[in-house]
Amino acid sequence: ARYSEANWRFYQHGLAVSDHDLAINRGDAAIASFLETQTRQVMRALADLVATDSYSTTAPATALTSIPSLINANDTVQGLSGATFVQFNSRGVSAVGTAPATISFASGSFAAQGIEDMRTAYNNASEGMIQPTVILTSYDNHERYEGRLQPAERFAGAVAVADGSFRGLAFREVPVLADRSAAAGDMFLIRASAEDGLSFVSLRDFDFDFGAFKPSSNQNVMVSPLRLTCQMVIANRQYGCNKITGVID
């Protein structure tokens, strides 16, 4: 058997508290409230950075491996070549058995072929009981999909109430979710599973954990680093996950 190997990626964001911060937040309650607010902001900033890198195709080498890179074909990712090992390729919307060099993920007009490409991508990602469990896409694709599904009005409840939207979207009972970090036109069919799909893994004690406060050099500031050591990995590229790209109106 041949396996890919992924290196850990380290993220860090500092929580800084200055003498001035302590001076204007006097008392235990005020300091606790200040630290709680700062902690939330730092956590969100680091989470946003990881989310952006998760969909990036131009992230630095120090970033985790992105979803577009893991769900792909005819390339080398985490040390294993899809061009060499034909089973280490996602299937795209090409016919099953297509050579890696000619596998295509490209879609086009959603109005003309979007749902049809979703069917093909889903079928190509399925092997027995191994199937996608969530579909992540950009907001424009999410709206295109909803537009193909809904009539002009929906009525619900004891009193007829016009409702031009849905509470949630699904495809073959798999949730379809919009993510602002996803590139316009991209749609990812993902099997979220460490055993036979795509997963986000993190190192114990460096999983959005704060380190001890330490003084910053030449400044009246104490800094506690928020640390995350993580990676995105895929157990099976051939099925479970897939994608379509280049979707337009």
Salt bridges, closest charged atoms under 4 A:
GLU36 OE2 - ARG40 NH1 3.27
ASP75 OD1 - ARG237 NH1 2.92
GLU127 OE1 - ARG91 NH1 3.30
ASP140 OD2 - ARG144 NH1 3.58
ASP196 OD1 - ARG191 NE 2.68
ASP249 OD1 - ARG144 NE 2.67
